[in-house]
Amino acid sequence: MKHRPRWTAGAALAALLLAGVFVLPPELRGLSFVLRAAGVHGTPADALARHGTGAFTVTDLSVPTHHGPVRARLYSPDRRRGRLIVLTSGVHAAGIDEPRLVNLAEDLAMGGQPVLTPEPPDLLRYEITPGLPDIIEETALWALGPGALAPEGKVDLFGISFSGGLSVVAAGRPALRDKVAAVLSFGGHGDLSRVLSFLCTGVQADGMHRRPHDYGVVVILLNVADRLVPPEQVEALRRGVLMFMHASHLTLVDARQAEAAFAEARAMEATLPEPAATLLHQVNTRDVAALGPRLLPFVKDFAGDPSLSPERSPAPSAPVYLLHGTDDSVIPAIESTLLARELARHTRVHLLPTPLITHAEMDRRASVMDSLKMVRFWSALLDE
């Protein structure tokens, strides 16, 4: 069963169709894309969503990198209307099969944009490592080489969640700097250490308090488990945490399977010795307040490499588009605001904090003005 996040159906349809009254003809492409991404339906909406669209084919590939071959997928429109997009997912075990990533790639390809989705193995393991921007960079360079995937000589880099910030990092590297036409960070970060500190404390960079999402805290635990428990407990703790993560992902597609997986994670907790048992219990009960302070001492070491933070890496010369949900509790929206301030000294930046999305997915009630801003943001990006 495919999962497509939606805005509240009636409000979204009315707002987006009304927005269509105000858009200029060059913005119809953006309106068409936003309607497809929002998953709204109805006779007028269908006509607008199909504007300028066509068929596409999907091919699985293997991309060579110095970290080893990387699985990838190419979405090739029958009628090409733009440059190749290298689209990298967030931290998720489903990789390039993750339904929301697939939906986004399909929506872009329908509009004539070829899309290449690499699958960095570290993301499948919920690991955020310096190898990730390497793989984004090398995938783009491979696509720019022989084979005509990017005959224009430039690509766009789109990244979701933590891959948003890492795509900005890759775009600023010398080998790729003049070969990127535009960068999109969708719910991404500016400084990894700052985000991880927020996830552990609930305090944003601007001092605002917000309850962090347990997903982000659990990702940190997976990355530092070997520093919290004896060596003989690490593997079993990670298996229990991964079962919890698997159950969380199943909530998007099958509630019954999700509950069975959550029950299995709770059962695994009872088999663990201390301190692994307590840590897994805090995961199973989503006790961020207890788990966060235990993880905080390890954040700086985990996030210390400058290549994991766009604010501490060379800035790209290409225009950067920053799209962020104002209520994001995984990577707070202040991250894109601060990153925009830093990048504006080096390149053109388009920043859109919006209430229409949570964390890298469009699933909120739409107003006319917010819908219009979203349409214009995507119109500018797709026509860059």
N, C-alpha and C positions, 0 to 999 in steps of 0.2 A: 504494500500500500504506500503510495507516494504521499509525502507530507509537503504541503505548500502553505506557508504562513499567509494569513489573510488579514487585511484590515477589516473592521466591522463592516459586514457586507453592505447594508443599506446606506450607511454614512459614506463609505468609501465610494460607492457607485455614484451617488449624488455629487459628492465633492469633486471627484475626478472628471465627471462629465461637465460640471460647471467650470472646472479649470480649463477644459477644452475650449470654452468660449473665449478665454483670455489669452490662450497661447498663440504665438505667431506661427506661420507655416513651418519655419525651420525647427520649431519646438515640437512638432507633431511626432517626430521620431522618439523624443524623450517621453512624451505622453503615452505613446504606444507601448514603449518598454515598461513604464511604470504600471500601466494597466495589466500587462502580462505578469509582471513580478508580484503585483498585489493579488492576482488570481480572481479578479472580479469578473462577473459575467452578466449577460443581458444583451439584448439586440444592439443598442447603441454602443455599449462598451465593447462588444465583440468586434464591431466594425473598426473602432479606433485601435483596439489591441492588435488587429491584423494589418494595420497600415504599414506598408513597406516590408512585410514579412515574406518569408519563403521557406522552403524545405532545407534540411541539412542532413549530413551524414556523420556518423560517429565511428571513430577508429581508435583502438587501443595501440599504444606505442611504448617503446622503451627509450629513455633519454640517457645517454652516457654522461656521467659526472665523475669527478675524482673521488667522490664518496661511494662510487659504484653505480650500476644501472638503476634508474628510477622509473617506476611505472608511471604512465601518463595517458591522457585521453585527449583526442583532437575532435572538436566539433567544427565541421567544415560546411558553411552555407553554400547552397547551389548558386546563389547570386551574392557575391561578396560586395560589401558596402563599407569596409573599413579595415584597419590594421588588425594584425593578430593580437589577441589579449592573452597574456600568461596569467591565469587565475589560480591563486593558491588558497587552499582551504584553511580553516582554523585548526585547532588542536582537537582531533577527533579520530577514533579508531576506524571509522568507515572510510576515511580518506576520500578518494575521488568518486566513491560510490555514495557518499553522504547525500541524502535526498535534496537538501536545501542548496548544496553546491551544484548538483546536477540541474536543478530547476533554474538556477541563475545562469549557468552555462547555456542551457537550452534557450532561455529567453533572449540572451545576447545573440546566439547563433541564428535564431529565427529572424532577427533584425538585420542579418547580413554580416555580423561580426564573427570572424573565426576565433575560436577559443581553444587554448591548450591548458589542460589542468594537470600539473605535475603532482606526484604523491610522495613528498619527502618521508622516508620511513620513520624519522624521529617523531613526526606529528602523530603517526599511528600509535606510538607508544606513549603519547601525552608528554613528550619531552621537548623542551625549548632549548635548543643548542646552537652554538655558533655555526654549525653545518647548514642550518636552514637558509640563511641568506646566500650561502654558497650555491645551494641547489637552485634557488630562484634565479640567481645570476647565470649559472651555467645552463639552465633550461632555456633562458632567453637567448643566450649566445648560440646555443645549438640550433634554435629555431631561426636565427638570423643567418646561419651558415647555408651550405648547399642543400637544396631540397625545396626551395620556394615557399616555405611556410610563411616567411615575412619578406616578400619581394620588395616592399617599400623601403627596406633597410632600417626600419624602426619597429618597435613593439610597444604595447601598453602593458604595464604591470598592475594587476588588481590583486589585492590581498584582503582576506577576511579575518577579523579578530586579530590575534597576535601576528598572523602573516601579513596584516596590513602594514604595521610598522616595519616588519622585516622586508617587505617589498620596497618601502622607501629607502631602507639601507642598501638593498641590492641596486636600486636605480642610481645611487650616488657613487658607485664603485667605478674606478677609471675605465675598465674594459667595457662597461655598459653605459656610462654616463651620457655619451652623445648618441646612443642608439635607442633611447626610451623617449617616446612622444608624450606620454602622460602616465601618472601613477594615481591609483585609487587605494586609499586605506579606509576600509569599511569596518568601523568599530575597533580601530587599532590603537596602538600605544605610542607614546613619545619616549618614555623612559621606563624600561622594564622594572628596575628596582623600585621605582615610585609606585607602579601598579601593584607589585607584589606586596609592598608595605601596606597599601590600601586594603588588599584582600585579607591581610592578617590583622589589621587594626580597625578597619571601617572608617578611617580618616583619609579624605582626599587631599590632594596637593593644595587646595585652596582652604583647607581647614574644615570643610563641610563634612559632617558625619552621615554615612549611608551604610545600611546593612549590606555587606558584600555577599555575592552569590556563592553558595557552597561549592559550585563547580570549579571556580578558580582556586579556592583553597585546597581542594582535593588534588588538582593538578600540581600544586606546589608540593604536597605531601608525596606524590609519586616520584617527584624529582629529587627529594631529599630524604627519602625513607631510610637510606643506608646510613644516615647520620643520626637517626633517632632511635633505632633499635639495633640489637646485636646482629652480627652478620647472618646467623642461622635463622633469624626471623624475617629478614628482608623479603625474600621471595614470597613467603606465605602472606605477608601483609600486603604486598603489591597485588597478589592474586585477589584478595578480598576487596581491595579498593577498586580494581578493574571490574570486578563483578558489579559493584555498586554503580560504576560509571556506565556499564552495559545496561543495567536496569534503567538508569536515568534516560539513556537514549531511546530505550524501548517505549517509554511513556509517550513519545511522539507518534508511534505507529500501532502499538498493541498493549492496552492497559493490562490485560490478563497476563501476558508474558512478562511485562514489567514487574508486576507484583510477585510473580514466581521468582524472578531474578533478585529482587530486593530481599525476599525471604531467604534465598540461598546465601546472600551476602551476610545476613544476620546470623545464619547458622554457622558460617565460616568464622565469625567473630568468637563463637563459643569454643572453637578448637585452638585458638591462639594463646600463647603464654603472654605474660606482661613483659614489656609495655605495649606490644603490638595489639593486644586485645582491646586496650583502652583507646588506642588511636583509631582502630577500625570501628569501635563503638561510636566515637565522635563523628566519624564519617557517616555511619548508618543513621545516626540521629540528626545529622546536619548541624552539629553543634559548632558553628563557626567561632563563637565567642571563646570556647575552650581550646579549639584546635589552632586558631590563628596565632595566639601568643607563643605556642610551642614551636611554630614554624618561623616566626619573625627573625630569630637570631641567625638563620641560615640564608636569608633573602639576599644579602649583599654579595655573598660568595656565588650564589646561584646565578645572579643577574649581573655579575661583574664585568663580563666581556663587553666592550663598547659596541661590537658588531650586533648585539642584541637590542640596541636602542638607537633609533634614528636621530635623537637629539645629541647623541655622542658619536655619531658617524658623519662622514662627509655628506653634505646635502646634494640632492640631485639637481641638475639644471632644468629638467623637464617640469612642467606645471604639476602640482600635487593637489589632488582632490581628497578632502577629508570629510567623510560622512559618519555621523555618530548619533546614537540615540541618547536623548537628554537624561533618560532614567536608567541608563546602562549600569548594572551592578556587578559586572565582571571586569570591564575596563571602563572606568568613568569617563564621561564626556570631556571633563577638564583636560584629559590627555590630548585630545585633538586640538583643543584651544591652545594649550601650551606649545604643542608641536607646530601649529600654524604660526604662532608668534616667532618661533625660532627659524622656521623655513622661509618666512616672508623676507628675511634679509638676503636670501639667495635666489629665490625663484618666485613665480606666481603661484599663489595658494588660493584655493576655493574651499571654504569651510562651511559645512551645513550641520549644525546641531539640530536635531528634529525630534519631536515627540512621537513621530510615526513609527519608529523602530525601537526595539529593546536592545538586545545585543546582536547586531549584525543580521537582523531579520525584520521584515516589514510586517508587523502584526498588531498595530494599534489603530484606534479610531482616527479618521482623517478629517481635518477641517479644510475648507477651500484654500485658505492662504498657505497652510502647511503643504497641501497637495501641489499647489502651484510652485512653491519653492523646490519641492522634490523633482517635479517635471523639469524645471529650468536647470537644476543641478545636473541631472542626467543628460539633458539635451546638450549642455556645454561640454560635458565629458565625452559623450559619444561623437560629437562633431569636432573635437579638439584637433 
